[in-house]
Amino acid sequence: MEIVLALCAASVYGIADYCGGRASRSVNPVVVTFVGQCGGFLVLLSIAVISRAPVPPISDWIWGGVAGAVGAIGLLAFYRAMGSGYMTVVAPVSAVTATAIPVIVGLATGERPGVLALLGIPVAVVAIALVSDVLGPNHRKAPRIVLWLAIVAGCGFGTIFVILAHTTDGSGQWPVVSMRLTSIPLMFVVMRSRKQKASSARTNLRIVLASGILDSAANGIYLLAVREGMMSIVSTINSFYPASTLMLATKLDGEKIHRSQAVGLLCAAVSLTLISMS
């Protein structure tokens, strides 16, 4: 069950990234993030209330808040790095880093996946890098600061996966709600410091809200998945999200899949098969 949930989370994360990328073509990315997360917060809060999940202990609220702050920092680093023009460096570095952190933490804290899963994890890392276009035709050597920003972004995303995995099982979606209670004020401060206004998202409000709602939904699905299985496995599958972004860009925007990306998709299928058989 955890594999199915992790795949669902990856798919939703990828769709959210696609929507956010489309919206950011005409709206400042910080505004997209702020407005989208506000929409996601309202949906998550409604789900948490309707599901009648018990209010979690203060530790879950604290961890959720930390995850929200770390995620906001990671997102800002990611946007700054992506805006540098070195997307074929930033995307794979951040994605692989985000995968490596929960895998390392999971193994270090006693998780013991089967032999096939252990073989599938490094294949997945290669798949993520290739699908993220690490060998794309526009690839060029990036400055050191861009690499560090990509690593910071990946560390932020990977830390979120670790923190959510350590919240209590009975807390429902409240930890993700707590994330937004921290990240939204932080993004508001950043938005205002850059003299941006939330009203600028009005012309593309639907896709902006879709990006935030889907991202919040993906966090919620990941939370369900990691409560069912090992973090090292769930986070690996969850990190296949660039694949769904790529497929949408191919179908809707007419982008071409490079040969290395096609190999990456094949590696992802091999990895998933190995992990599923473990």
N, C-alpha and C positions, 0 to 999 in steps of 0.2 A: 504493500500500500504506500509506503514512504517513497518508493521510486516513482509511482504514478503522480503523487502529490508534488514531488520535486520537479518532475517534468512539466506539470501544470504551472508551477511557480516560474520555471525558466521561460516558458512560453509567454506568460503574462508580463514578466520583466522585459522580455524582448519587444513585445508590442508597446509597452509603456515607453521604452527607449525610442522606438520608432516615432511614436506620437510626439514625444518631447523634442526629438530632432526636427520633425516637420514644423512644429510650432515655433521652434527657435530660429527658423529661417526669417521670420517676420517680427518676432517678439523677443526681447532680451531674455536670455536663458535664466537669469535670476528671477525675472518676473514669472516666467513659465513655471519655475520650481515653486515659488511662493504661492501663486494662485492655485496651481495643481495640488500642492500639499494641503491647502485649505479645503479643497473639495474632497480630497482623500480622507482628511480628518473627520469631516462630517459623516461620511459613509461609514468609516470605521467605528465612530462613536455610536452610530445608530445600530450597527451590528452587535457591538459589545452590550448595549442596553437591551436589545431585543432578545439576545441569546441568554440573558440573565446569568451570565458568568459571574461568580462571586468576585467582589473587589479584591484584588491580589494584595499580598503583604507589601509593606513599604519598600522592601528590597527590589521587587519587580518594577516599581515605579522609578526607583533610582537607576536601575540598570537600563530601563527603557529610555529614560532621560539622557543617560550617557550615550546610548546608541544613537539617539536623535542628534546629539551634538556632534559626535564623531562622524555620523553620516553627512551632516551639513558641511563639515569641514572637507570631507572627502569629495563631496559633490562640487564644491567651489574649486578645489584643486583640479578636479577632472575637467570642469568647464574652462578653466584658465589654460590647462595643458592642451585641450582640444582646440582652443582658439588660436594656438600658436601656429597651426598649419601642419603639424606632424601627427595627423590622426592615425596613420598606419604604425606609428610607434606607441602612441598613448593608449590606444584601444587594447592591443594585446598585452602590454605591460601591466595595465591596471586590472585587466580581466584575470591574468595568470596570478598576479599577487593576491587578488581577492579570493581566488581558489586555494592558493597555497596556505594561507593563514589558518582557516578552519580545519584543513586537512592535518596540518602540523600539530595544531592544538588538540585535535581529536585523538590523534595517535599518541601524543605525549601524555594525555590524561587517561589512557587505558583502553581506547577503542581498538578492537582487533578485527578488521574486515577479513573476509576470506581471501584465499590466494588469488583467485580470479579477479576479485575487486581490487586487490593491490596491484595487479597487472593493468587493470583498466584505468586507474587513477592517473598514472603518467601519460597514458595514451590520450586521456581527456585533456590534460594540460596542453599537449601538442595540438589537439583538435581546436581548443579555444584560441590558441595563438594564430593558427592558420585561418580559421573562420573570421577572426578579427582583422585579417588582411596584413599580417606581419610581413608577407612577401609580395605585397601589392606593387603595381607598376609605379606608384608615386612614392614608394618608400625611400627615405633618405635619412642620413644620420642626424639625430636630434641633439640639441645642446643639452648639457648636463642638467640644467634647471628644469627642462621639460621632462626628462627621465625621472627626476626626483618628485616632481608634481604628480606624474603618473603613478609612481610607487605610493605616494601619500594617499592618492585617491583609492588605489587598490587596498591599501591597509585599512582605510576607513570603511570600505564596503565589506571587506573580510571580517573586520571587527564586529560589524553589525550581526553577521551570521553567527559569530561565536557568542555574542551576548544574548541574542534571542534563544539560542540553544540552551542557555543556562537559566532561563526563567522557569517558574513553576508550571507544571502541567495543567493545573486547574485555573490558571489565570485568564484563559480565553484569549481574546484579542486586546486586552488592556495594555500589555507591554508595547504593542504597536501604536496604540492611542497615545501612550506616554511618550513615544518617540516624537510624534508630531507636536506634542505640547512643548517640546524643546526646540525642535528644528524650525517650526514656523516663526516664532519670535526672532530666532537668529537670522533666518532668511529675510525677514522684514527689515531688520537693522541693516543688513547688507544691501538690500534693495534701495532703501532710502539713502544710504551713504553714497550710492552710485547715481542718485537723483533720478531713479526710475519710479514709475507709478503703476500700480496694479491695474488701473483702467486701460493701460496700453494693450492688455490681453483681450479686450472686448471683441476685437475683430476676429479672433481665432479662439473664442472662449471654449467652444466644444472640444477641440482637440487638446487645448491646454488642460482643461479639467480631466479629460480622458487620460492624459499622461500621468497626472497625480493620483487619480482614483485607481488606475491599473497598477501603478507602482505600490500603492498602499495595499491593494489586494494581493499583490505578489508577496509582499512581506508577510501578510497574514497566512497565505498558503504555505510559504516556507516554514513558518512557525508550526503549523500543523504537521508538516512533513518531518521536521527535525525532532518532534516529540514522538514520532513513530519509529524512527530509525537512528542510525549513527550519523553524527554530524559530518564526519569525513566523507561518507557516501552521499548524503543528501546535498551537502554544499557543492560537491563535485558535479553532480547532475544539474543542480540549480544554476551552475555557472555556464551551462550551454546556452544561456539567453542570447548571445550574439547570433545564434543560428536563426532564431525566429525573426530578429531584426533584419538579417540578411535576406531571408525569404520574402518578407514584406517589401523591402526595397526593390527586390527583383521583380515581384509581381506588380506592384503599384507604381513604381518610379522607373521601371525599365532598366535598372542597373544590371550590369553583367557580372556573373560569378566568375572570378578568376580561377585558373587551374588549381592554385594552391588552396583556395577556399573550398573547391569541390573535394580536394583531398581531405581537408579539415572536416567537412561534413561526413565523409566516409569514416574517418578516425573517430568521430563522435558516435557514429552508429556502432562501431566495433567496441568502443569503451562501454557504451550503454549495455551492449550484449554481455560483455564480460562481467560487469557489475551485477546485472540481473541474474546471471547464472550462478553467482557466488553464494 
